[in-house]
């Protein structure tokens, strides 16, 4: 088959894809009308997880699973916008990894709003100035994000979804590597890329900025300057990626939560079969208290994936524990374990049951 013939086939395929996309969009508009009349939430992560799993199962290639997921993420984002505009606050500024996480969840058609602090993200959602928030909760290299955990102690918001984002650092510049004399970034990327910088830019001055996005903005206007930042920042500030994945540890992930108001009654999220539940609880100060409280989870065969303590913010030397485990609060064995746990602790809050996040490269 000739090149012209192949291009003609592609044109016909594109026309068919366009027809199907608009057919899907018309269904989405009708779904939006039903949701508005019944009060159902516009964003249903459990439904989207099932869509992605079905696409992965049915895909025969040559496009791989990440490519299919990226394509359909934007299709879902565009058709969701036909139902109603979705507004999302995230820990800013833009072009940071929190911004990337928000895009990975909600797509480019959502209305994304950067917030200065984690506390501001919670406040925007609590006061219903936006629909949802995206906040970092844990890094594979540094553990829990205290600002996020502490805010859950006093907030009534719930966790609706999670995303695991692979954090890769890039050297961005409009100068050649041998001409770079100054590198801008936040303190953490300098630590994460220490060995690479020592090997490739040992004489360069390292200048700290308020964010990686700000580093990219400054570097774009300064000859001989570079920034350590995301590839998203490279696009925004028209910088070249001089070197990619320059972090010393290749398995650096950050976990983000999507937060929103609680879904109740028939609108509560249903189990997908691959879910997590997050809780926080406080214990009375007695020997073996924590051990006793974890026993109901063990008896019901529940697999803990994380446990962390934080000051309760109520009394000195009193702590609350954050626990994540596999399973959904709507499943009988999880429900029974939580009921037993509630009877033993001084306070128990279920922060949410949500689809288990997949590692996003």
C-alpha positions in Angstrom: 0.0 0.0 0.0 1.4 3.4 -0.9 1.8 6.4 1.4 -1.1 8.3 -0.2 -3.3 5.2 0.2 -2.4 4.9 3.8 -3.1 8.6 4.5 -6.5 8.2 2.8 -7.2 5.3 5.2 -6.2 7.5 8.2 -8.5 10.3 7.0 -11.4 7.9 6.8 -10.5 6.5 10.3 -10.3 10.0 11.7 -13.7 10.9 10.3 -15.2 7.7 11.9 -13.5 8.5 15.2 -14.9 12.1 15.1 -18.4 10.7 14.5 -18.1 8.3 17.5 -16.7 11.0 19.7 -19.7 13.2 19.0 -22.0 10.3 19.6 -20.3 9.8 23.0 -20.7 13.5 23.7 -24.4 13.4 23.1 -24.8 10.5 25.6 -22.7 12.5 28.1 -25.0 15.5 27.7 -28.0 13.3 28.5 -26.2 11.8 31.5 -25.6 15.3 32.7 -29.3 16.2 32.6 -30.1 13.0 34.5 -27.4 13.8 37.1 -28.6 17.3 37.6 -32.2 16.1 38.1 -31.2 13.4 40.6 -28.4 15.2 42.4 -25.7 12.7 41.4 -22.1 13.9 41.5 -20.5 15.1 38.3 -17.3 13.2 39.1 -17.5 9.5 39.8 -13.9 8.0 40.1 -15.2 4.5 40.7 -17.0 4.7 37.3 -13.9 6.0 35.6 -11.7 3.3 37.1 -14.1 0.7 35.6 -13.9 2.4 32.2 -10.1 2.4 32.2 -10.0 -1.2 33.3 -12.3 -2.3 30.6 -10.3 -0.4 28.0 -7.1 -2.0 29.2 -8.7 -5.4 29.0 -10.1 -4.9 25.5 -7.0 -3.2 24.0 -5.2 -5.3 21.4 -2.6 -2.7 20.4 -0.4 -1.5 19.0 -1.2 1.5 21.3 -0.1 0.5 24.9 -2.2 0.9 28.0 -0.7 4.3 29.2 -1.4 5.8 25.7 -5.0 4.6 25.7 -5.4 5.9 29.3 -4.0 9.3 28.3 -6.3 9.6 25.2 -9.4 8.6 27.1 -8.6 10.8 30.0 -9.0 13.8 27.8 -12.1 12.3 26.1 -13.7 11.9 29.5 -12.6 15.4 30.5 -14.1 16.9 27.4 -17.4 15.1 27.7 -17.6 15.7 31.4 -17.4 19.4 30.7 -20.5 19.1 28.5 -22.4 17.9 31.6 -21.1 20.8 33.7 -17.9 22.7 34.2 -15.8 21.0 36.9 -13.7 23.4 39.1 -10.6 22.1 41.0 -8.2 23.7 43.4 -4.7 22.4 43.7 -1.5 23.3 45.5 0.1 25.8 43.2 1.6 27.4 41.4 0.9 26.0 38.0 3.3 23.7 36.2 4.3 22.0 39.4 3.7 18.3 40.2 0.5 19.1 42.0 -0.7 20.8 38.8 0.3 17.7 36.8 -1.6 15.5 39.3 -4.8 17.6 38.8 -4.4 17.3 35.1 -4.0 13.5 35.3 -7.2 13.2 37.3 -9.5 15.8 35.7 -7.9 16.5 32.2 -7.3 19.7 30.4 -11.0 20.7 30.1 -11.5 21.1 33.9 -11.2 24.6 35.4 -8.0 24.3 37.5 -7.2 26.9 40.2 -3.8 27.1 42.0 -3.9 27.8 45.7 -0.9 29.0 47.8 -1.2 26.4 50.6 -2.7 23.0 51.3 -4.9 24.8 53.9 -6.2 27.1 51.1 -7.1 24.1 48.9 -9.2 22.6 51.7 -10.8 26.0 52.4 -11.8 26.5 48.7 -13.5 23.2 48.7 -15.1 23.5 52.1 -16.7 26.9 51.2 -17.8 25.4 47.8 -15.9 27.9 45.7 -14.6 24.9 43.8 -16.0 21.4 43.4 -12.8 19.4 44.3 -9.3 19.7 45.6 -6.0 17.9 44.8 -3.4 17.8 47.6 -0.2 15.8 48.2 -0.4 13.4 51.1 2.8 11.2 50.9 6.1 10.9 49.1 8.0 7.7 48.7 11.2 9.5 49.7 10.0 11.7 52.6 6.9 10.1 54.0 3.7 11.9 54.9 2.8 15.5 54.1 2.1 17.0 57.5 0.0 19.9 56.3 -2.4 17.6 54.6 -2.7 15.1 57.4 -3.2 17.8 60.0 -6.0 19.4 58.0 -8.0 16.2 57.9 -8.1 16.2 61.7 -10.4 19.3 61.6 -12.0 19.1 58.2 -15.3 17.3 57.2 -14.1 16.8 53.6 -13.7 13.3 52.3 -11.1 11.5 50.1 -12.7 10.6 46.8 -9.7 9.3 44.8 -6.0 8.9 44.9 -3.2 9.2 42.2 0.4 8.0 42.4 2.5 10.3 40.3 6.1 9.4 39.3 8.2 12.4 40.1 10.9 13.0 37.4 13.1 16.0 37.5 14.4 17.6 34.3 17.1 20.2 33.5 15.5 22.9 31.5 17.3 25.7 29.6 17.7 27.6 26.4 21.5 27.3 26.7 23.7 24.3 25.9 24.8 22.2 28.9 28.4 23.4 28.7 27.2 27.1 28.9 25.0 26.8 32.0 26.5 28.7 35.0 23.4 28.9 37.2 20.7 26.5 38.1 17.4 27.5 39.7 15.0 25.3 41.7 13.4 24.6 45.1 15.6 23.1 47.8 14.1 19.5 47.5 15.0 19.0 43.8 18.6 20.1 44.5 18.8 17.3 47.1 17.1 14.8 44.8 19.5 15.6 41.9 22.7 16.1 44.0 24.8 13.4 42.3 23.8 14.4 38.7 24.6 18.1 39.4 27.9 17.1 40.9 28.8 15.0 37.9 27.6 17.4 35.1 27.5 20.9 36.5 30.0 20.9 39.4 30.8 24.6 39.0 27.3 25.9 38.5 25.7 28.2 41.1 22.6 26.7 42.7 19.9 29.4 43.4 16.8 28.5 45.4 13.3 29.7 44.3 9.8 29.5 45.8 8.8 26.7 43.3 10.0 24.8 40.4 7.7 26.7 38.1 9.2 30.0 39.3 12.6 28.5 38.6 11.6 27.8 35.0 10.2 31.3 34.6 13.4 32.9 35.8 15.7 30.6 33.8 13.7 31.4 30.6 14.7 35.0 30.8 18.4 34.6 31.8 21.1 33.5 29.4 23.3 30.7 30.8 20.6 29.8 33.4 18.8 26.5 33.8 16.0 25.2 36.0 15.2 21.9 37.6 11.5 21.5 36.9 8.7 19.4 35.2 8.3 18.9 31.5 5.0 20.8 31.9 7.0 23.9 32.9 9.2 23.4 29.9 6.2 23.7 27.7 4.8 26.8 29.5 8.1 28.8 29.5 9.4 27.5 26.1 12.5 25.9 27.5 14.4 23.0 26.1 14.7 19.8 28.1 18.5 19.5 28.3 18.5 16.3 30.4 15.5 14.3 31.6 15.1 12.1 34.7 18.1 13.5 36.4 16.9 12.5 39.9 19.3 10.2 41.8 16.6 7.9 43.0 14.5 6.5 40.0 11.6 5.3 42.2 10.4 8.7 43.5 6.6 8.8 43.7 4.2 11.3 45.3 0.7 10.3 46.3 -2.1 12.8 45.9 -5.7 12.8 47.2 -8.7 14.2 45.5 -10.9 15.7 48.2 -14.5 16.8 48.1 -17.7 16.8 50.1 -19.1 13.5 51.3 -21.4 11.5 49.0 -24.4 10.2 50.9 -27.2 7.7 50.5 -27.6 6.2 47.0 -24.9 8.5 45.6 -22.2 7.0 47.8 -19.3 5.5 45.9 -19.7 1.8 45.3 -16.8 -0.8 45.6 -14.8 -1.5 42.5 -13.0 -4.6 43.8 -9.7 -2.6 44.0 -10.3 0.0 46.7 -8.6 1.6 49.7 -10.1 3.1 52.8 -8.4 5.8 54.9 -9.3 6.4 58.6 -8.0 8.4 61.5 -8.5 7.5 65.1 -7.3 8.5 68.6 -6.6 6.2 71.5 -6.8 6.4 75.2 -3.4 6.6 76.9 -3.0 3.0 78.2 -0.4 0.3 77.6 -1.1 -1.7 74.5 -3.8 0.6 73.3 -2.7 0.8 69.7 -2.1 -2.9 69.5 -5.6 -3.6 70.7 -7.1 -1.2 68.2 -5.4 -2.8 65.3 -6.7 -6.3 66.3 -10.1 -5.9 64.6 -8.4 -5.2 61.3 -6.2 -8.2 61.6 -9.1 -10.5 62.6 -11.1 -9.5 59.5 -8.1 -10.1 57.2 -7.6 -6.5 56.3 -4.2 -5.5 54.8 -2.8 -2.3 56.2 -0.9 -0.2 53.6 0.1 2.7 55.8 0.0 3.9 59.4 1.3 7.3 60.7 0.8 9.3 63.9 0.3 13.1 64.2 -0.3 15.4 67.2 -4.0 15.7 67.9 -3.9 19.5 68.1 -6.3 19.2 71.1 -4.1 18.3 74.1 -0.3 18.1 74.6 1.2 14.6 73.9 -2.0 13.3 72.5 -1.9 11.7 69.0 -4.1 10.6 66.2 -3.3 7.8 63.9 -3.8 7.8 60.1 -4.3 4.3 58.7 -4.9 3.2 55.1 -5.9 -0.3 54.2 -7.1 -2.3 51.3 -10.9 -2.7 51.0 -14.0 -0.5 50.9 -16.1 0.6 53.8 -19.2 -0.8 52.0 -17.8 -4.3 52.1 -19.2 -6.5 55.0 -15.8 -7.5 56.5 -14.5 -3.9 56.4 -17.8 -2.6 57.9 -17.6 -5.1 60.7 -14.0 -4.3 61.5 -14.8 -0.5 61.6 -17.7 -1.2 64.0 -15.4 -3.1 66.3 -12.7 -0.4 66.1 -15.2 2.3 66.8 -16.2 0.7 70.1 -12.6 0.6 71.2 -11.2 4.1 70.4 -12.0 7.5 71.7 -12.6 8.9 68.2 -12.8 7.4 64.7 -13.3 9.2 61.4 -13.6 7.4 58.1 -11.9 9.8 55.6 -13.1 7.9 52.6 -13.2 4.8 50.5 -11.8 5.3 47.0 -10.4 3.4 44.0 -6.8 2.2 44.5 -4.5 4.5 42.5 -2.2 3.2 39.8 1.4 4.3 39.4 1.3 7.1 36.8 4.5 7.5 34.9 
